[in-house]
Amino acid sequence: MAKGKRVGIIYNYNENWIGGAYYIQNLICSLNFLPENEQIQLYILTGNKGFFQELKQITGYAHLKFLEYPSRYTILERMINKFSLKIVKKKIIEKKIQLDWVFPLYHIPENLKHINNLVFWIPDLQEKFLPDFFSPEEVKQRFECYEKMVVLNHPIVFSSQAALNDFNIFYPHSENSKKVIQFAVVHPKFEREDINEVKLKYSVEGSYFFSPNQFWQHKNQIAIIEAVKILKEKGIAVKVVFTGKEYDYRNPDYTTNLKQKVVDYQLEKQIVFLGFIDRVDQLILMKNAEAIIQPSLFEGWSTVVEDAKALNQTLIVSDIAVHQEQLEDKTYYFEPHDYNALAEKILEVMNKPIVKLKYDLDYSKNIKNFALNLSQIINTIN
């Protein structure tokens, strides 16, 4: 049983890839939806105890323990090991983490190799399809990681069936056990919301469409800007609010270039950039938008889409495979490079405010399935 295993979860909070932190936060939150006798004791592997304390507060999950990773050695322990390496060619003091199961991994560090059940995670294989969005060194490093995963033959968890399908195309001879866990989101409570207060806080006026994404090139924010320009030329004013960390380490000028486009097109009153904002404020703005626009060229399993589903909010999304897996026919689709098509979908939502496509479902079932799938994988991978 998962409950009897020492299960390690690697966690790091990094605003430059907030999706990775949200994945772990939501995974742990989902375990609250299991009966008490099925809840799993988790050991959180992180080098920052502050991250652990925040994770406890965010998730409210009672069965978390802090496990410093990587383990730190005292000055005396380092001196002893330095001396022993010279004399007997090995460390006398080894701080081995005692766990039965660890997830998620992209590679296997030396200090975890002794653990029997190590589980890789592949959110997506974007660099196989959009290599120009990465440095040659990063592409090479990722390809080497995949090759090592195949050689080491540990299980791999994918965020979507689309990602698993892509992996099978590029690594058809892989014998790794492969599983798909489609994650769900668990929102903090915000019953006492005040949209007017939040709009005042961020100087957002009137009705608006909303696009919450980090500013990475593959998120394709340019499609929204071009669509708003097309509508403006037809005499139709549309407001779009962007949120998200405004930095792409692979393309540092990306956000600057987008903002310059807004100036060039004279859309300053219609396009609003709020940057990285408070999570609850973001969700309140999402809930009260005309619709959420998600124009990505590639996704592993879109957190933005799951947020909108949980809020039962209208979505306009690019017609990539993973979006179709997440939404089926419960959305407005457009080809991500067809800016006219996106403009038409925005106009369609504006003209039919009552007849909106929504993901009408008891979303708590998705959350519980997320937890059950994790528990099942822990039980079956030995």
RADAQUI-V504966 format. One record per residue. RES is the residue in one letter. SS is DSSP state (alpha for helix, beta for strand, coil for the rest). PSI is psi in degrees with one decimal (999 if undefined). Layout:
[[RES,SS,PSI] [RES,SS,PSI]]
This chain:
[[M,coil,144.9] [A,alpha,-34.0] [K,alpha,-28.2] [G,alpha,-3.2] [K,coil,152.0] [R,coil,100.8] [V,beta,121.4] [G,beta,135.2] [I,beta,121.8] [I,beta,130.5] [Y,coil,135.4] [N,coil,130.1] [Y,coil,118.7] [N,coil,111.8] [E,alpha,-19.1] [N,alpha,-16.4] [W,alpha,72.8] [I,alpha,-24.0] [G,alpha,-35.2] [G,alpha,-40.6] [A,alpha,-43.2] [Y,alpha,-35.6] [Y,alpha,-49.7] [I,alpha,-41.5] [Q,alpha,-46.6] [N,alpha,-36.7] [L,alpha,-47.5] [I,alpha,-41.9] [C,alpha,-38.2] [S,alpha,-26.5] [L,alpha,-20.6] [N,alpha,-18.5] [F,alpha,-4.3] [L,coil,153.2] [P,coil,149.6] [E,alpha,-40.2] [N,alpha,-5.7] [E,alpha,-2.0] [Q,coil,145.8] [I,coil,136.4] [Q,coil,123.6] [L,beta,139.4] [Y,beta,116.5] [I,beta,114.1] [L,beta,107.8] [T,beta,148.9] [G,coil,0.8] [N,coil,107.0] [K,alpha,-27.4] [G,alpha,-40.0] [F,alpha,-41.7] [F,alpha,-45.4] [Q,alpha,-40.7] [E,alpha,-39.3] [L,alpha,-41.4] [K,alpha,-44.1] [Q,alpha,-43.5] [I,alpha,-44.6] [T,alpha,-28.8] [G,coil,19.6] [Y,coil,128.3] [A,coil,-16.7] [H,coil,59.0] [L,beta,137.6] [K,beta,143.4] [F,beta,134.0] [L,beta,108.6] [E,beta,126.3] [Y,coil,126.8] [P,coil,153.7] [S,coil,140.4] [R,coil,144.0] [Y,coil,142.9] [T,coil,167.0] [I,alpha,-42.2] [L,alpha,-43.9] [E,alpha,-37.7] [R,alpha,-39.0] [M,alpha,-41.8] [I,alpha,-44.0] [N,alpha,-38.7] [K,alpha,-41.6] [F,alpha,-44.0] [S,alpha,-33.3] [L,alpha,-35.4] [K,alpha,-37.0] [I,alpha,-52.3] [V,coil,5.3] [K,coil,24.1] [K,coil,161.3] [K,coil,135.9] [I,coil,-39.3] [I,coil,113.7] [E,coil,122.6] [K,coil,86.4] [K,coil,131.1] [I,coil,125.6] [Q,coil,92.6] [L,coil,158.6] [D,coil,-22.0] [W,beta,131.4] [V,beta,137.2] [F,beta,148.9] [P,beta,145.3] [L,beta,144.4] [Y,coil,-25.5] [H,coil,172.8] [I,coil,108.1] [P,coil,155.2] [E,alpha,-37.7] [N,alpha,5.5] [L,alpha,-2.5] [K,coil,-23.1] [H,coil,-12.4] [I,coil,133.7] [N,coil,-46.6] [N,beta,95.0] [L,beta,131.4] [V,beta,121.6] [F,beta,159.2] [W,beta,128.8] [I,beta,104.7] [P,coil,-42.4] [D,coil,172.7] [L,coil,50.4] [Q,alpha,-40.2] [E,alpha,-17.6] [K,alpha,-27.4] [F,alpha,-28.8] [L,coil,59.4] [P,alpha,-24.3] [D,alpha,-14.7] [F,alpha,1.5] [F,coil,159.8] [S,coil,153.1] [P,alpha,-34.7] [E,alpha,-40.8] [E,alpha,-40.0] [V,alpha,-47.1] [K,alpha,-43.9] [Q,alpha,-42.4] [R,alpha,-41.1] [F,alpha,-40.0] [E,alpha,-36.9] [C,alpha,-45.8] [Y,alpha,-42.9] [E,alpha,-41.4] [K,alpha,-36.7] [M,alpha,-43.5] [V,alpha,-43.8] [V,alpha,-44.6] [L,alpha,-25.5] [N,coil,27.6] [H,coil,158.9] [P,coil,151.8] [I,beta,130.6] [V,beta,132.4] [F,beta,150.2] [S,coil,-14.7] [S,coil,159.6] [Q,alpha,-32.5] [A,alpha,-43.1] [A,alpha,-40.6] [L,alpha,-42.2] [N,alpha,-42.3] [D,alpha,-43.3] [F,alpha,-42.4] [N,alpha,-29.3] [I,alpha,-44.1] [F,alpha,-25.1] [Y,coil,64.0] [P,coil,-20.9] [H,coil,6.3] [S,coil,135.3] [E,coil,7.7] [N,coil,144.9] [S,coil,131.9] [K,beta,132.8] [K,beta,150.6] [V,beta,126.4] [I,coil,108.3] [Q,coil,109.9] [F,coil,158.7] [A,coil,162.1] [V,coil,148.6] [V,coil,112.7] [H,coil,144.6] [P,coil,155.3] [K,coil,136.4] [F,coil,49.2] [E,coil,-37.9] [R,coil,41.5] [E,coil,154.1] [D,coil,95.8] [I,alpha,-35.8] [N,alpha,-38.1] [E,alpha,-42.8] [V,alpha,-41.8] [K,alpha,-39.1] [L,alpha,-40.5] [K,alpha,-38.6] [Y,coil,11.3] [S,coil,43.8] [V,coil,122.1] [E,coil,142.7] [G,coil,-168.2] [S,coil,157.3] [Y,coil,155.5] [F,beta,158.5] [F,beta,136.2] [S,beta,96.3] [P,beta,104.7] [N,coil,149.8] [Q,coil,151.8] [F,coil,75.0] [W,coil,150.0] [Q,alpha,-36.4] [H,alpha,-11.3] [K,alpha,-16.3] [N,coil,37.3] [Q,alpha,-24.3] [I,alpha,-31.1] [A,alpha,-39.3] [I,alpha,-44.3] [I,alpha,-43.6] [E,alpha,-37.6] [A,alpha,-39.6] [V,alpha,-38.1] [K,alpha,-44.4] [I,alpha,-44.5] [L,alpha,-38.3] [K,alpha,-40.4] [E,alpha,-19.0] [K,coil,5.4] [G,coil,18.5] [I,coil,117.7] [A,coil,125.3] [V,coil,134.9] [K,coil,134.1] [V,beta,131.9] [V,beta,123.8] [F,beta,139.0] [T,beta,161.3] [G,coil,156.2] [K,coil,124.2] [E,coil,56.1] [Y,coil,130.8] [D,coil,108.2] [Y,coil,-22.2] [R,coil,-19.6] [N,coil,77.3] [P,coil,-21.2] [D,coil,1.6] [Y,alpha,-53.8] [T,alpha,-40.5] [T,alpha,-42.9] [N,alpha,-38.5] [L,alpha,-45.6] [K,alpha,-33.0] [Q,alpha,-37.1] [K,alpha,-43.0] [V,alpha,-42.5] [V,alpha,-46.0] [D,alpha,-37.4] [Y,coil,-1.0] [Q,coil,50.3] [L,coil,18.7] [E,coil,-29.8] [K,coil,-10.3] [Q,coil,-23.8] [I,beta,121.6] [V,beta,128.8] [F,beta,118.0] [L,coil,-12.1] [G,coil,-159.0] [F,coil,115.1] [I,coil,171.3] [D,coil,137.6] [R,alpha,-44.4] [V,alpha,-41.6] [D,alpha,-41.9] [Q,alpha,-45.3] [L,alpha,-37.1] [I,alpha,-41.7] [L,alpha,-37.2] [M,alpha,-47.6] [K,alpha,-32.2] [N,coil,8.3] [A,coil,161.7] [E,coil,-41.9] [A,coil,163.3] [I,beta,132.8] [I,beta,124.2] [Q,beta,93.9] [P,coil,16.8] [S,coil,147.8] [L,coil,-22.7] [F,coil,143.1] [E,coil,155.7] [G,coil,-57.7] [W,coil,106.3] [S,coil,120.0] [T,alpha,-37.4] [V,alpha,-45.0] [V,alpha,-43.9] [E,alpha,-38.9] [D,alpha,-47.1] [A,alpha,-39.6] [K,alpha,-44.3] [A,alpha,-31.4] [L,coil,-1.2] [N,coil,44.7] [Q,coil,151.3] [T,coil,140.1] [L,beta,141.0] [I,beta,116.0] [V,beta,156.1] [S,beta,150.8] [D,coil,37.6] [I,coil,160.9] [A,alpha,-42.3] [V,alpha,-34.4] [H,alpha,-39.3] [Q,alpha,-33.8] [E,alpha,-38.5] [Q,alpha,-33.3] [L,alpha,-18.1] [E,coil,-118.2] [D,coil,13.5] [K,coil,50.3] [T,coil,173.4] [Y,beta,119.2] [Y,beta,151.6] [F,beta,152.5] [E,coil,128.4] [P,coil,-18.2] [H,coil,-1.0] [D,coil,90.3] [Y,alpha,-31.7] [N,alpha,-38.4] [A,alpha,-40.8] [L,alpha,-42.4] [A,alpha,-41.0] [E,alpha,-39.9] [K,alpha,-38.9] [I,alpha,-44.8] [L,alpha,-36.7] [E,alpha,-41.9] [V,alpha,-41.8] [M,alpha,-37.3] [N,alpha,-16.2] [K,coil,65.7] [P,coil,-19.7] [I,coil,-39.2] [V,coil,78.5] [K,coil,141.2] [L,coil,127.2] [K,coil,154.9] [Y,coil,82.9] [D,coil,94.5] [L,coil,154.6] [D,coil,97.7] [Y,coil,-19.6] [S,alpha,-25.2] [K,alpha,-39.2] [N,alpha,-40.9] [I,alpha,-45.8] [K,alpha,-37.7] [N,alpha,-36.5] [F,alpha,-48.8] [A,alpha,-43.2] [L,alpha,-39.1] [N,alpha,-40.8] [L,alpha,-47.8] [S,alpha,-41.3] [Q,alpha,-42.4] [I,alpha,-40.2] [I,alpha,-39.5] [N,alpha,-34.1] [T,alpha,-21.5] [I,coil,110.7] [N,coil,999]]
